[in-house]
Amino acid sequence: MKKRTFDIIVILLIAILLTTLNEFGLLEKSAKFMFIPILIFYYLGQYSVRKTKK
């Protein structure tokens, strides 16, 4: 998978997640836990970069 494609997919997934949480009013309650999915996607991105370098 190309890095650009992966970045676009991750941005869309985060946008969908945050929009859904905002619609249900859960964003204010769980704002302190928002860094967890961002960290997961960060490490997935690092893994993707290592795999695409080969």
mmCIF file of the N, C-alpha and C atoms, coordinates in Angstrom:
data_MODEL
# 
_entry.id   MODEL 
# 
loop_
_atom_site.group_PDB 
_atom_site.id 
_atom_site.type_symbol 
_atom_site.label_atom_id 
_atom_site.label_alt_id 
_atom_site.label_comp_id 
_atom_site.label_asym_id 
_atom_site.label_entity_id 
_atom_site.label_seq_id 
_atom_site.pdbx_PDB_ins_code 
_atom_site.Cartn_x 
_atom_site.Cartn_y 
_atom_site.Cartn_z 
_atom_site.occupancy 
_atom_site.B_iso_or_equiv 
_atom_site.pdbx_formal_charge 
_atom_site.auth_seq_id 
_atom_site.auth_comp_id 
_atom_site.auth_asym_id 
_atom_site.auth_atom_id 
_atom_site.pdbx_PDB_model_num 
ATOM 1   N N  . MET A 1 1  ? 0.854   -1.176 0.000  1.00 0.00 ? 1  MET A N  1 
ATOM 2   C CA . MET A 1 1  ? 0.000   0.000  0.000  1.00 0.00 ? 1  MET A CA 1 
ATOM 3   C C  . MET A 1 1  ? 0.900   1.240  0.000  1.00 0.00 ? 1  MET A C  1 
ATOM 4   N N  . LYS A 1 2  ? 0.569   2.175  -0.838 1.00 0.00 ? 2  LYS A N  1 
ATOM 5   C CA . LYS A 1 2  ? 1.366   3.391  -0.903 1.00 0.00 ? 2  LYS A CA 1 
ATOM 6   C C  . LYS A 1 2  ? 1.113   4.260  0.317  1.00 0.00 ? 2  LYS A C  1 
ATOM 7   N N  . LYS A 1 3  ? 2.144   5.017  0.679  1.00 0.00 ? 3  LYS A N  1 
ATOM 8   C CA . LYS A 1 3  ? 2.055   5.862  1.879  1.00 0.00 ? 3  LYS A CA 1 
ATOM 9   C C  . LYS A 1 3  ? 0.940   6.883  1.750  1.00 0.00 ? 3  LYS A C  1 
ATOM 10  N N  . ARG A 1 4  ? 0.787   7.466  0.587  1.00 0.00 ? 4  ARG A N  1 
ATOM 11  C CA . ARG A 1 4  ? -0.250  8.485  0.364  1.00 0.00 ? 4  ARG A CA 1 
ATOM 12  C C  . ARG A 1 4  ? -1.649  7.889  0.544  1.00 0.00 ? 4  ARG A C  1 
ATOM 13  N N  . THR A 1 5  ? -1.861  6.689  0.014  1.00 0.00 ? 5  THR A N  1 
ATOM 14  C CA . THR A 1 5  ? -3.151  6.013  0.152  1.00 0.00 ? 5  THR A CA 1 
ATOM 15  C C  . THR A 1 5  ? -3.441  5.704  1.612  1.00 0.00 ? 5  THR A C  1 
ATOM 16  N N  . PHE A 1 6  ? -2.438  5.212  2.319  1.00 0.00 ? 6  PHE A N  1 
ATOM 17  C CA . PHE A 1 6  ? -2.603  4.906  3.734  1.00 0.00 ? 6  PHE A CA 1 
ATOM 18  C C  . PHE A 1 6  ? -2.940  6.162  4.528  1.00 0.00 ? 6  PHE A C  1 
ATOM 19  N N  . ASP A 1 7  ? -2.253  7.268  4.232  1.00 0.00 ? 7  ASP A N  1 
ATOM 20  C CA . ASP A 1 7  ? -2.522  8.529  4.931  1.00 0.00 ? 7  ASP A CA 1 
ATOM 21  C C  . ASP A 1 7  ? -3.959  8.989  4.709  1.00 0.00 ? 7  ASP A C  1 
ATOM 22  N N  . ILE A 1 8  ? -4.443  8.876  3.492  1.00 0.00 ? 8  ILE A N  1 
ATOM 23  C CA . ILE A 1 8  ? -5.818  9.300  3.183  1.00 0.00 ? 8  ILE A CA 1 
ATOM 24  C C  . ILE A 1 8  ? -6.823  8.424  3.918  1.00 0.00 ? 8  ILE A C  1 
ATOM 25  N N  . ILE A 1 9  ? -6.583  7.124  3.944  1.00 0.00 ? 9  ILE A N  1 
ATOM 26  C CA . ILE A 1 9  ? -7.493  6.210  4.653  1.00 0.00 ? 9  ILE A CA 1 
ATOM 27  C C  . ILE A 1 9  ? -7.517  6.532  6.144  1.00 0.00 ? 9  ILE A C  1 
ATOM 28  N N  . VAL A 1 10 ? -6.361  6.773  6.733  1.00 0.00 ? 10 VAL A N  1 
ATOM 29  C CA . VAL A 1 10 ? -6.281  7.078  8.166  1.00 0.00 ? 10 VAL A CA 1 
ATOM 30  C C  . VAL A 1 10 ? -6.992  8.388  8.476  1.00 0.00 ? 10 VAL A C  1 
ATOM 31  N N  . ILE A 1 11 ? -6.788  9.401  7.655  1.00 0.00 ? 11 ILE A N  1 
ATOM 32  C CA . ILE A 1 11 ? -7.451  10.688 7.871  1.00 0.00 ? 11 ILE A CA 1 
ATOM 33  C C  . ILE A 1 11 ? -8.963  10.527 7.800  1.00 0.00 ? 11 ILE A C  1 
ATOM 34  N N  . LEU A 1 12 ? -9.438  9.765  6.839  1.00 0.00 ? 12 LEU A N  1 
ATOM 35  C CA . LEU A 1 12 ? -10.881 9.537  6.722  1.00 0.00 ? 12 LEU A CA 1 
ATOM 36  C C  . LEU A 1 12 ? -11.436 8.769  7.922  1.00 0.00 ? 12 LEU A C  1 
ATOM 37  N N  . LEU A 1 13 ? -10.716 7.753  8.380  1.00 0.00 ? 13 LEU A N  1 
ATOM 38  C CA . LEU A 1 13 ? -11.178 6.983  9.540  1.00 0.00 ? 13 LEU A CA 1 
ATOM 39  C C  . LEU A 1 13 ? -11.236 7.839  10.803 1.00 0.00 ? 13 LEU A C  1 
ATOM 40  N N  . ILE A 1 14 ? -10.226 8.661  11.021 1.00 0.00 ? 14 ILE A N  1 
ATOM 41  C CA . ILE A 1 14 ? -10.225 9.538  12.194 1.00 0.00 ? 14 ILE A CA 1 
ATOM 42  C C  . ILE A 1 14 ? -11.360 10.558 12.092 1.00 0.00 ? 14 ILE A C  1 
ATOM 43  N N  . ALA A 1 15 ? -11.579 11.101 10.894 1.00 0.00 ? 15 ALA A N  1 
ATOM 44  C CA . ALA A 1 15 ? -12.657 12.070 10.701 1.00 0.00 ? 15 ALA A CA 1 
ATOM 45  C C  . ALA A 1 15 ? -14.017 11.438 10.961 1.00 0.00 ? 15 ALA A C  1 
ATOM 46  N N  . ILE A 1 16 ? -14.225 10.220 10.475 1.00 0.00 ? 16 ILE A N  1 
ATOM 47  C CA . ILE A 1 16 ? -15.490 9.518  10.710 1.00 0.00 ? 16 ILE A CA 1 
ATOM 48  C C  . ILE A 1 16 ? -15.684 9.227  12.186 1.00 0.00 ? 16 ILE A C  1 
ATOM 49  N N  . LEU A 1 17 ? -14.613 8.772  12.849 1.00 0.00 ? 17 LEU A N  1 
ATOM 50  C CA . LEU A 1 17 ? -14.695 8.475  14.282 1.00 0.00 ? 17 LEU A CA 1 
ATOM 51  C C  . LEU A 1 17 ? -15.042 9.718  15.089 1.00 0.00 ? 17 LEU A C  1 
ATOM 52  N N  . LEU A 1 18 ? -14.347 10.810 14.831 1.00 0.00 ? 18 LEU A N  1 
ATOM 53  C CA . LEU A 1 18 ? -14.593 12.034 15.594 1.00 0.00 ? 18 LEU A CA 1 
ATOM 54  C C  . LEU A 1 18 ? -15.964 12.630 15.288 1.00 0.00 ? 18 LEU A C  1 
ATOM 55  N N  . THR A 1 19 ? -16.407 12.550 14.044 1.00 0.00 ? 19 THR A N  1 
ATOM 56  C CA . THR A 1 19 ? -17.737 13.045 13.684 1.00 0.00 ? 19 THR A CA 1 
ATOM 57  C C  . THR A 1 19 ? -18.823 12.227 14.368 1.00 0.00 ? 19 THR A C  1 
ATOM 58  N N  . THR A 1 20 ? -18.656 10.913 14.392 1.00 0.00 ? 20 THR A N  1 
ATOM 59  C CA . THR A 1 20 ? -19.630 10.043 15.051 1.00 0.00 ? 20 THR A CA 1 
ATOM 60  C C  . THR A 1 20 ? -19.697 10.332 16.548 1.00 0.00 ? 20 THR A C  1 
ATOM 61  N N  . LEU A 1 21 ? -18.544 10.449 17.180 1.00 0.00 ? 21 LEU A N  1 
ATOM 62  C CA . LEU A 1 21 ? -18.526 10.754 18.608 1.00 0.00 ? 21 LEU A CA 1 
ATOM 63  C C  . LEU A 1 21 ? -19.151 12.113 18.903 1.00 0.00 ? 21 LEU A C  1 
ATOM 64  N N  . ASN A 1 22 ? -18.941 13.070 18.020 1.00 0.00 ? 22 ASN A N  1 
ATOM 65  C CA . ASN A 1 22 ? -19.513 14.393 18.206 1.00 0.00 ? 22 ASN A CA 1 
ATOM 66  C C  . ASN A 1 22 ? -21.031 14.365 18.053 1.00 0.00 ? 22 ASN A C  1 
ATOM 67  N N  . GLU A 1 23 ? -21.537 13.595 17.106 1.00 0.00 ? 23 GLU A N  1 
ATOM 68  C CA . GLU A 1 23 ? -22.989 13.501 16.883 1.00 0.00 ? 23 GLU A CA 1 
ATOM 69  C C  . GLU A 1 23 ? -23.709 12.891 18.084 1.00 0.00 ? 23 GLU A C  1 
ATOM 70  N N  . PHE A 1 24 ? -23.071 11.943 18.745 1.00 0.00 ? 24 PHE A N  1 
ATOM 71  C CA . PHE A 1 24 ? -23.675 11.308 19.908 1.00 0.00 ? 24 PHE A CA 1 
ATOM 72  C C  . PHE A 1 24 ? -23.380 12.048 21.206 1.00 0.00 ? 24 PHE A C  1 
ATOM 73  N N  . GLY A 1 25 ? -22.638 13.137 21.117 1.00 0.00 ? 25 GLY A N  1 
ATOM 74  C CA . GLY A 1 25 ? -22.329 13.923 22.304 1.00 0.00 ? 25 GLY A CA 1 
ATOM 75  C C  . GLY A 1 25 ? -21.296 13.283 23.215 1.00 0.00 ? 25 GLY A C  1 
ATOM 76  N N  . LEU A 1 26 ? -20.531 12.363 22.687 1.00 0.00 ? 26 LEU A N  1 
ATOM 77  C CA . LEU A 1 26 ? -19.541 11.665 23.499 1.00 0.00 ? 26 LEU A CA 1 
ATOM 78  C C  . LEU A 1 26 ? -18.152 12.292 23.411 1.00 0.00 ? 26 LEU A C  1 
ATOM 79  N N  . LEU A 1 27 ? -18.005 13.259 22.548 1.00 0.00 ? 27 LEU A N  1 
ATOM 80  C CA . LEU A 1 27 ? -16.675 13.829 22.338 1.00 0.00 ? 27 LEU A CA 1 
ATOM 81  C C  . LEU A 1 27 ? -16.177 14.573 23.571 1.00 0.00 ? 27 LEU A C  1 
ATOM 82  N N  . GLU A 1 28 ? -17.064 15.282 24.241 1.00 0.00 ? 28 GLU A N  1 
ATOM 83  C CA . GLU A 1 28 ? -16.649 16.015 25.429 1.00 0.00 ? 28 GLU A CA 1 
ATOM 84  C C  . GLU A 1 28 ? -16.301 15.071 26.569 1.00 0.00 ? 28 GLU A C  1 
ATOM 85  N N  . LYS A 1 29 ? -17.049 13.981 26.666 1.00 0.00 ? 29 LYS A N  1 
ATOM 86  C CA . LYS A 1 29 ? -16.814 13.032 27.753 1.00 0.00 ? 29 LYS A CA 1 
ATOM 87  C C  . LYS A 1 29 ? -15.535 12.225 27.556 1.00 0.00 ? 29 LYS A C  1 
ATOM 88  N N  . SER A 1 30 ? -15.197 11.932 26.305 1.00 0.00 ? 30 SER A N  1 
ATOM 89  C CA . SER A 1 30 ? -14.053 11.059 26.048 1.00 0.00 ? 30 SER A CA 1 
ATOM 90  C C  . SER A 1 30 ? -12.882 11.779 25.403 1.00 0.00 ? 30 SER A C  1 
ATOM 91  N N  . ALA A 1 31 ? -12.824 13.083 25.549 1.00 0.00 ? 31 ALA A N  1 
ATOM 92  C CA . ALA A 1 31 ? -11.752 13.852 24.913 1.00 0.00 ? 31 ALA A CA 1 
ATOM 93  C C  . ALA A 1 31 ? -10.376 13.447 25.438 1.00 0.00 ? 31 ALA A C  1 
ATOM 94  N N  . LYS A 1 32 ? -10.314 13.053 26.680 1.00 0.00 ? 32 LYS A N  1 
ATOM 95  C CA . LYS A 1 32 ? -9.015  12.669 27.237 1.00 0.00 ? 32 LYS A CA 1 
ATOM 96  C C  . LYS A 1 32 ? -8.514  11.344 26.671 1.00 0.00 ? 32 LYS A C  1 
ATOM 97  N N  . PHE A 1 33 ? -9.391  10.567 26.029 1.00 0.00 ? 33 PHE A N  1 
ATOM 98  C CA . PHE A 1 33 ? -8.989  9.291  25.454 1.00 0.00 ? 33 PHE A CA 1 
ATOM 99  C C  . PHE A 1 33 ? -8.773  9.363  23.944 1.00 0.00 ? 33 PHE A C  1 
ATOM 100 N N  . MET A 1 34 ? -8.849  10.543 23.367 1.00 0.00 ? 34 MET A N  1 
ATOM 101 C CA . MET A 1 34 ? -8.704  10.687 21.923 1.00 0.00 ? 34 MET A CA 1 
ATOM 102 C C  . MET A 1 34 ? -7.290  10.393 21.438 1.00 0.00 ? 34 MET A C  1 
ATOM 103 N N  . PHE A 1 35 ? -6.309  10.487 22.323 1.00 0.00 ? 35 PHE A N  1 
ATOM 104 C CA . PHE A 1 35 ? -4.941  10.240 21.894 1.00 0.00 ? 35 PHE A CA 1 
ATOM 105 C C  . PHE A 1 35 ? -4.694  8.764  21.623 1.00 0.00 ? 35 PHE A C  1 
ATOM 106 N N  . ILE A 1 36 ? -5.507  7.871  22.154 1.00 0.00 ? 36 ILE A N  1 
ATOM 107 C CA . ILE A 1 36 ? -5.291  6.432  21.969 1.00 0.00 ? 36 ILE A CA 1 
ATOM 108 C C  . ILE A 1 36 ? -5.447  6.028  20.501 1.00 0.00 ? 36 ILE A C  1 
ATOM 109 N N  . PRO A 1 37 ? -6.562  6.366  19.812 1.00 0.00 ? 37 PRO A N  1 
ATOM 110 C CA . PRO A 1 37 ? -6.631  6.005  18.390 1.00 0.00 ? 37 PRO A CA 1 
ATOM 111 C C  . PRO A 1 37 ? -5.571  6.721  17.556 1.00 0.00 ? 37 PRO A C  1 
ATOM 112 N N  . ILE A 1 38 ? -5.223  7.940  17.935 1.00 0.00 ? 38 ILE A N  1 
ATOM 113 C CA . ILE A 1 38 ? -4.205  8.662  17.182 1.00 0.00 ? 38 ILE A CA 1 
ATOM 114 C C  . ILE A 1 38 ? -2.859  7.966  17.333 1.00 0.00 ? 38 ILE A C  1 
ATOM 115 N N  . LEU A 1 39 ? -2.532  7.497  18.518 1.00 0.00 ? 39 LEU A N  1 
ATOM 116 C CA . LEU A 1 39 ? -1.287  6.753  18.714 1.00 0.00 ? 39 LEU A CA 1 
ATOM 117 C C  . LEU A 1 39 ? -1.293  5.440  17.944 1.00 0.00 ? 39 LEU A C  1 
ATOM 118 N N  . ILE A 1 40 ? -2.428  4.753  17.935 1.00 0.00 ? 40 ILE A N  1 
ATOM 119 C CA . ILE A 1 40 ? -2.538  3.496  17.184 1.00 0.00 ? 40 ILE A CA 1 
ATOM 120 C C  . ILE A 1 40 ? -2.278  3.747  15.710 1.00 0.00 ? 40 ILE A C  1 
ATOM 121 N N  . PHE A 1 41 ? -2.891  4.792  15.156 1.00 0.00 ? 41 PHE A N  1 
ATOM 122 C CA . PHE A 1 41 ? -2.684  5.104  13.753 1.00 0.00 ? 41 PHE A CA 1 
ATOM 123 C C  . PHE A 1 41 ? -1.252  5.568  13.483 1.00 0.00 ? 41 PHE A C  1 
ATOM 124 N N  . TYR A 1 42 ? -0.646  6.228  14.448 1.00 0.00 ? 42 TYR A N  1 
ATOM 125 C CA . TYR A 1 42 ? 0.748   6.640  14.298 1.00 0.00 ? 42 TYR A CA 1 
ATOM 126 C C  . TYR A 1 42 ? 1.658   5.423  14.153 1.00 0.00 ? 42 TYR A C  1 
ATOM 127 N N  . TYR A 1 43 ? 1.467   4.438  15.031 1.00 0.00 ? 43 TYR A N  1 
ATOM 128 C CA . TYR A 1 43 ? 2.301   3.246  14.956 1.00 0.00 ? 43 TYR A CA 1 
ATOM 129 C C  . TYR A 1 43 ? 1.992   2.423  13.718 1.00 0.00 ? 43 TYR A C  1 
ATOM 130 N N  . LEU A 1 44 ? 0.745   2.388  13.290 1.00 0.00 ? 44 LEU A N  1 
ATOM 131 C CA . LEU A 1 44 ? 0.420   1.724  12.030 1.00 0.00 ? 44 LEU A CA 1 
ATOM 132 C C  . LEU A 1 44 ? 1.103   2.429  10.860 1.00 0.00 ? 44 LEU A C  1 
ATOM 133 N N  . GLY A 1 45 ? 1.164   3.746  10.921 1.00 0.00 ? 45 GLY A N  1 
ATOM 134 C CA . GLY A 1 45 ? 1.851   4.506  9.880  1.00 0.00 ? 45 GLY A CA 1 
ATOM 135 C C  . GLY A 1 45 ? 3.342   4.218  9.859  1.00 0.00 ? 45 GLY A C  1 
ATOM 136 N N  . GLN A 1 46 ? 3.952   4.115  11.019 1.00 0.00 ? 46 GLN A N  1 
ATOM 137 C CA . GLN A 1 46 ? 5.371   3.778  11.089 1.00 0.00 ? 46 GLN A CA 1 
ATOM 138 C C  . GLN A 1 46 ? 5.622   2.387  10.500 1.00 0.00 ? 46 GLN A C  1 
ATOM 139 N N  . TYR A 1 47 ? 4.744   1.454  10.807 1.00 0.00 ? 47 TYR A N  1 
ATOM 140 C CA . TYR A 1 47 ? 4.847   0.093  10.270 1.00 0.00 ? 47 TYR A CA 1 
ATOM 141 C C  . TYR A 1 47 ? 4.683   0.111  8.756  1.00 0.00 ? 47 TYR A C  1 
ATOM 142 N N  . SER A 1 48 ? 3.733   0.897  8.266  1.00 0.00 ? 48 SER A N  1 
ATOM 143 C CA . SER A 1 48 ? 3.492   0.992  6.830  1.00 0.00 ? 48 SER A CA 1 
ATOM 144 C C  . SER A 1 48 ? 4.700   1.576  6.107  1.00 0.00 ? 48 SER A C  1 
ATOM 145 N N  . VAL A 1 49 ? 5.335   2.583  6.686  1.00 0.00 ? 49 VAL A N  1 
ATOM 146 C CA . VAL A 1 49 ? 6.511   3.191  6.060  1.00 0.00 ? 49 VAL A CA 1 
ATOM 147 C C  . VAL A 1 49 ? 7.641   2.166  5.973  1.00 0.00 ? 49 VAL A C  1 
ATOM 148 N N  . ARG A 1 50 ? 7.832   1.380  7.016  1.00 0.00 ? 50 ARG A N  1 
ATOM 149 C CA . ARG A 1 50 ? 8.885   0.371  6.993  1.00 0.00 ? 50 ARG A CA 1 
ATOM 150 C C  . ARG A 1 50 ? 8.617   -0.676 5.932  1.00 0.00 ? 50 ARG A C  1 
ATOM 151 N N  . LYS A 1 51 ? 7.363   -1.052 5.751  1.00 0.00 ? 51 LYS A N  1 
ATOM 152 C CA . LYS A 1 51 ? 7.007   -2.075 4.761  1.00 0.00 ? 51 LYS A CA 1 
ATOM 153 C C  . LYS A 1 51 ? 7.119   -1.550 3.339  1.00 0.00 ? 51 LYS A C  1 
ATOM 154 N N  . THR A 1 52 ? 6.835   -0.268 3.115  1.00 0.00 ? 52 THR A N  1 
ATOM 155 C CA . THR A 1 52 ? 6.867   0.266  1.753  1.00 0.00 ? 52 THR A CA 1 
ATOM 156 C C  . THR A 1 52 ? 8.282   0.647  1.310  1.00 0.00 ? 52 THR A C  1 
ATOM 157 N N  . LYS A 1 53 ? 9.227   0.726  2.234  1.00 0.00 ? 53 LYS A N  1 
ATOM 158 C CA . LYS A 1 53 ? 10.597  1.060  1.855  1.00 0.00 ? 53 LYS A CA 1 
ATOM 159 C C  . LYS A 1 53 ? 11.264  -0.090 1.106  1.00 0.00 ? 53 LYS A C  1 
ATOM 160 N N  . LYS A 1 54 ? 10.835  -1.305 1.343  1.00 0.00 ? 54 LYS A N  1 
ATOM 161 C CA . LYS A 1 54 ? 11.472  -2.484 0.744  1.00 0.00 ? 54 LYS A CA 1 
ATOM 162 C C  . LYS A 1 54 ? 11.141  -2.619 -0.712 1.00 0.00 ? 54 LYS A C  1 
# 
